Amino acid sequence: MRMNEAFRVIITRPEKQALIWAKKLSLCDVDSKIIPLLEIKSFQDSAEMESIVRPIKNCILNLDLYQKVIFVSQNAVEYGMEWIENYWPQMPIVISFFAVGETTANLLREYGVSVQDLAETTQGNMTSESLLSAPGLQEVDGDKILIVRGVGGRGHLAEELRKRGAFVEYCEVYQREIPAQAKVQLLTWLRELSGSALMVFHSGETLDAFQALMSQIADEMKLDLQKFYGKLSVVIPSARLEKKSMAVGFAHCILAANATDEAMTQAVNNYFRSNQRDGK
C-alpha cells in the first residue's frame, strides 16, 4: 500500500541524482516530489573560461607530483576524471587514491582507479571526518595531496591534513548554483501543501539553499519561518548536518547512517513506519 501523500518525501538534491533515488523510493511505495535546490555545472575548456580552467589544468598536468588524491563526491569523480583522461592516457602509478564514501569509490573503480581507503567507519559513516581516520592519511608529513571537489566545498579535510604536515591543494572542477526555477517550484509546493512534509537534505549546501530561498518566500507570503520549520521533519546523512538542522529549528531530524540511497531510503522507511504505528 502506498504511503499517505501527506508524508510525501521532498527530494532537494540535483536533478540527476534525485531522479535515480525517486525511482528507488517508488519501489518501496514511497511517494516523492523533486525540487532540486542545487544544480551542478562543469567548467568548459574554452578561451572565455581560461581564468577559471587554468588552475584545473595546472593541477591535472602536475598530477604525478602528488602522492595522494582525494575525491570528495560522485560529481568530483565524474568531472575530475574527465579532465584527467584528457591529459593522462594512462594514470600515474605513484598516486594513492582516496574517496569520501562507497558510492564515490565505486564510481572511481568504473574508471579503473583503485581506492586505497574509504570514508566509511564500522558505523557506516561516510564523511570527511571519517576519512581522516583512514590509515593511509595518518602519516602525511611532507606529502603533496590534491583534493578534487566543487567550488567552495568544506575546508575541514584540508585543514586537518595540513595540521598533519601535508601540503594540500584543491582542484575545483565544478560549481553549484541554485536553479532558476527552484523558487517557483518551492512556492507551488507550499501553496499545495497539506499535512506534514518530510524534507531530505543530502548536504549542507542544499540546506543553505533552502534557507536562502525560504527567506525570500517568507517575505512574499508573510510566512512565519520559525513556525513553518517547526512543522517540518527532515532526513539528513551526518551528525554535522543534524546539528545544523536542529539549529534551524526543524520539528524532527532523522539521521541516516550515511548519504547513500540505501541508507537514506532506510531512514525514510523508518520514519514512515514510526508514524504509522503512532497513527499519525
N, C-alpha and C positions, 0 to 999 in steps of 0.2 A: 504494500500500500504506500502510495506516495506521501511524503511529508506534507504537513499543513503549509499552505502557501504563506501564511503569516510568518513562518520561520524561514523564508527563502534566504539562501546564502547570497550575499553580495560580494562578488569577486572583484577585487580592485587592481589586480596585477596587470602588467602589459598584456595586450590582447592575444598575442600568440600563445603565451603560456596559459592564459585564462581559458582559452577555448579547449585546450587539452585537458585541463583539470575539470572544467564544466562537464565534459563527456564522461569522465570517471565518476563524478558525483551523480550523474543521471543513472549510472548503472547501480548506484546504491539507493535509487528512488529519492534523491535529494534535488529539489528544485533550486536553480541558481539564476542569478542575473549578473551579467558582466558590465561593470562600469570601470573601464581602465582609467586609472588616475596617473599613470606614467606611460610614456612611450619611449622606446629605445631607438636612438638614431646613431648610425655609424658615421665615421668621417671618411669622405671620399678623397682619394689621392688626386687632387686637382690643383691647378695654379691658384684658384680662388681660395682654397683652404690650406695653402702652403704653410702659413704660420702655425696652423693647428697640427698638421700632419708631420711637420719636420721633426718634432720631438719623438713621435712614434717611430718614424723611420730610423732615427739615431739609435733608439733602444733596440729595434729589430736588427739593424745592421751589426750592432755590437753584442748580439745575443750570446755569442760564445765566450764573452768576457765575464758572464755571470755564473756563479756557482749554483745558484738556486733561483727558480722561477715559480711564483705562486699565482695561480688563477683563482679569483675570488668568487666567480659565478659562471653560470652557463653562458651568459652574454659575453663575459670576458674570454671564454674559450672560443665561442663562435667568431667573434670579431678579431680576437688576438691571433688565432690560428690562421685566419685569412691573410693577415699581414705576414705572419711568419712563413707561410707556404709560398708567398710571392717572392720572398728573398732567400729562403733556405730550402732548396730542393730536398736536402737531407738534414734532419735535425742534428745539431751538435750533440755529441755523446758525453760531454763533460758536465752536463747540467742535471741537477736533481729537481724533479718537478713535484709540486705540492698543490693540493686543491682544497677549497672550503666546501666540503660536502660530497657525498657519494655521487649525486647526480652530475656535479661538475667533473668529478674524477672519471665517471663512465663516459662522458662526452669526450674528454681528453683521450681516453683509450680508443674511441672511434677514429681519432686522428692518428693512432699509432703511438701515442705518448704514454709511457708507463709512469704511474704516480707513486712516489716514494711513501708519502704519508697523507692521510685524510684528516680533515677536521671533524672527527667523529669519536666521541668517547663511548664508554660502555653504556652510558645512559642514553645514547643516541643523539646527543647534541652535535650540531654541525655549524659552528660559528668560528669567527676569527679567534675568539678566546680559547676554544678547544684546540684549534690548530697549533696554538702557541705551546701546547703541551706535547706536541709531536716530537719523538726522539731526534729526528733529523734537524730540528730547529733549536736544539739546546746549545750546542757548541758552534756558534756562528761568528765568533770574533774575527774580524778581518774579511769575512765573506762579502761578496757583492751579490745582492738579492734584488730581483726585479718582481714587482707586484703588478700584475695585469688586471685592470679594473676599469670602471667608468669614471667620468669626471666627477670629482667631489665626493668620493666614497669616504668611508670611515678611516680615520688615521691611526686607530688603536694598534693594528697589526704592525705597521711600520715603526711606530713609536717604541713598542716593546722590543722589536728586533734591533733597533738602534741602541737601546739600553744594553743589549747583549753584545754590542760591539760590531754589528753588521753595518755595511754601507748599503742603504736601501733607496731604490728609485722606483718611480711609478711609470707605467706605460698605460696611459688612459685612452682606450680605443673606442669608446662610445660615450654618449651623453644621454641623460634622462630629461624629459620635458613633460609638462602637464599637457595632455592632448587638448586641442582647441574645443572639442565637443564635450569635454568632461563636465564642465559646469552645467551645461544644458541637461546632460544625462542625469546628473545629481538632482537638479531641480525637478525634472519629470518624475524621478523616483520618489522624491519627498512628497510631491503632490498626490501620488498614488498610494503612498504608504498607509497600511492599516495593520494594526497589531505590532508585534515585535520584529526586529531585524537582527540578523547575525552577520556582522561585518567581518571580513577577513583581510588582514594586512600581513603581507609576506615580508615587508621590510619597513624600516623606519622612514625611508624616503616616501613610501606610499602613504604612511600615516601623516607625514608632514604635508603632503599634497592635499590630503583630505581636509586637514585642519585649515589650510590656506583657502581652499575653495569654500568650505563651510562658513568661514568668517565673512566672505563676500555675500554668500547666500543669506546669512542671518540678517544682514542689514536690509536686504531686499524683501525678505519675508517676515521681518520683525520677529525673528525666531530667538527664543531663549536658548543659547547654545548649551549651557551647563545642564539645563533641564532636559534638553534633547539627548545629550551624551549620556545622561543618567538613565535613559531608557534603552540604550544600545548595548548589546553584548558583542564581544569581539574575539576572534581567534587569532593568536599570534604564535610565532615559532621559536621565540627565545626569551630568556629571563630578562634580558636588557629591554626588549620591546614590551614585555609585560609591565615592567616598572614605568616605562614611558606612557603606556596606555592607561595605567592606573592614575598617573598624574593628570592625564587629560580629564578623567572623571567618568569613564565608561562604567556601565552598570555591572558588568561581569566580564572578566578576562579569562579566556580558556587557553591554557598553554599547551601547545602541541610539542611533541618530542623534538621535532626539527621542521624544516621548511619543505620537505619532500611532499609530493602529492599524497603518498600513502599515509604519512603522519598527520598531515592536515585533514585528510578525509576522516581518519580515525577520531580526531578531536571534534570534528563536526558531528559525526555519528554519536559520540559520547554525549555531546550537548543535547542532541535531539532525544536520545533515549532517556536522559535525565529529566527533560521537560515532559516527556510523555508519561513517565512514572509519577511525576508530580501533578499531572493533569492540567498542565498549563497550555 
